[in-house]
Amino acid sequence: MNKFKFATFAAAAFLAASVSHAEDLVFTLKNGTGSVLNNFYASPVGVEQWEDDIFGRQALGPDESMEITIADGRDVCKYDMRFEFQGDELTTTTDTQDLCELGEYTITE
């Protein structure tokens, strides 16, 4: 009986020691402008610097959409977003959203 209690205790301790991981934030980004969106950055509210460009070498053309996954391991929902467009047609745009609740985001002019 003691071995059973020890095994149960050990299993419970192992589960309690497991690190809980934040879920990835996934949403669809739509470019509702007439310009090419070259760069997209997202950083948790309160972080002083922008994280890496989420697009990397990709771009998002007018009326195109892309599934975005933010897998930064953080347990936050509110992100500042920065959008940089090709050429001089549109200026850099920023916005703040609760990405945990967001299923789709459309950037517009």
N, C-alpha and C positions, 0 to 999 in steps of 0.2 A: 504494500500500500504506500509506503514511503517513497518508493521509486516512481510510482505513478504521480504523486504530488510534486516531486522534484521535476519530473519531465514536464508537467503542466506549467509549473512556475518558470522553468527555463524557456519554454515556448512563449509564454506571455511576456517575459522580459525581453526576448529577442524581438518580438513584434513591437513592443513599446520603444525599443531603441532604434527602430527603423526610421530613417529620415523621410518626412513627408515631402513630396515634390509638388510644386505648383503645376497646374495644368497649362498646356500651351494655349495661347490666345490665337484664335483662328477667325478670320473674317475675310470678306471679299472687298477688295478695293476697286472702285470703278473710276475711270477718268472721264468725267463729263465735260471736259474742256475741249477746245479745238487745238490744243498744243500737246506735244510729246512730254510726258512726265519722266524725267531722267533719273531723279533721285528721290527716295523716300526714307525718312528717318523717323524713329519713334523711341522716345525715352520716357521712363516713368516721371510723373510730375515731381518736381523738386530736385531732379538730377540736373546738375549745372551744365553738363556737356551732352551733345548729341551722341547717340550710339552709332555704330557703323551703318552705312547705307544698306537698307534691306534689299534693294533691287540688285546690288552687285553690278554685274555687267548688263543687266536687262534694262528695258525701258517699257513704259506703258503708253501706247498710242491713244489718240482721241477715240472715245467710245469703247475702248478695250477694258477688260477687267482681269484681275489676277487674285488668286487666293493667297492671302498673307498669313504666315504663321510666325508668331513671336514666341520663341522658346528660350527665354532668357533665364528661366528658373526662379524668377521673382514671383512673389505672391501679392501683386498689386494689380489694379484694374485701370486706373486713370493714367493715360499716356499723353504727352505732348507729341504732336506730329509735325513734321516739316516736309514740304513738297517743293522740289526745285524743277523748273521747266526748261526745255530746250529753247534757245534763242531769247529774244527780248519781248515776245508777245505778252507773257505773263510774268509777274514778279513772284518771288518766293512767297509761299503761303504757309501759315502755321494754324494749328487748331489743337484743342484738347478734347479728348473723348474717353468715356468709360468703355474700354475695349472688351470687358467681360460681358457686357450687355449688347454689344454691337455685332450684328450678323453681316452687315454690309455698310460700306461708307463710300459716298460719291463725292469726289472733289469737283467743284464747279468754279466757273469764272466769276 
